[in-house]
């Protein structure tokens, strides 16, 4: 997605995260930018351009950080269930 200004991109990324309770990775994929770009925009640049939106995004990112080990564990559990059941699992 093309953006006219860096501040506009920060707001779009932040709004997407808040509206969808999204992760940095899913946001990066959706907008076609790198995870580093999303992270920098919503943690550094958004703080300066839109402090209220920054606070909302920060809460979501903190929550995502707290539960990421649970997501990883669930993905691993599903992987080995598929292997145990003889299903093809993509590498």
N, C-alpha and C positions, 0 to 999 in steps of 0.2 A: 504494500500500500504506500502510495506516495503522500508525503506530508509537506506542507508549505513551510512550516516552522518547527523547530525542535520542541517548543512548548506545546504545540498542537499535538505532536506525537505523544508526548508525555501524558497529556490529558486523555487522549484516546486509549492508550494502554491502561492507564489507571481506571478509567470508566469501565473498560472491558473486564478487568480483574474484579472490580466491585460488583458489577452486574451479574457476572457468571461465577463468582467465587473461584476464580481461575488460578492456576499455578503459573509461575513464570514460564515454565516449559510450554504449557498449552497456549499461553498468550503469544509467545514467540512464534510458535507454529502457525497460529491463526493469522498473525500479521506478516509473516514471512521475514522476520528479523531474528537476530541471534538472541540467545538467552542473556548474554552479557549486555546487549543493548537494552533489553527490557528491564533488567535489574538496575542498570545505571540510571535509566530514565525514571523509573518509579521510586528509586531510593534517594537519588541525588537531585536530579533536575526537577522532579515533581515537587519536591519540598520547597523549592524557590518559586515555582510558577503557580502552584495551587496547594497551599498548606492544608486546607480542609480535606481535599481529596486524598492527599498524601497520608493523613491520619487514618482514613478508612482503608487504604491499600495496605498500610503498615500492619494493621490488625489482621488482615487476611493473610499476609505473607508470614507473620509470626505464627498464626494458627497452622498454616501449611507446613512450616518448619517443625512444629510440635508433632504432627501426625505423619510425617514422611516415612518414618520407620515402619509404621503400620501399613502404609500403602505398599512399601517394598516387600514386607512379609507376606501380604496377601497375594501379590503377584508371584512370588516364589511358590507359595502353596498351590496356586492354580497351575503353575507350570508342572510341578511334580505330580499333581493329580492327573493331568493329561498324559504324562509319560506313563504313569502307573496303569491307566486305562487303555494304553496302547494307541492313543491318538497321536497324530503327527503334531509335533510342536516346532514352529519355525525357529531357527537358530538366530 
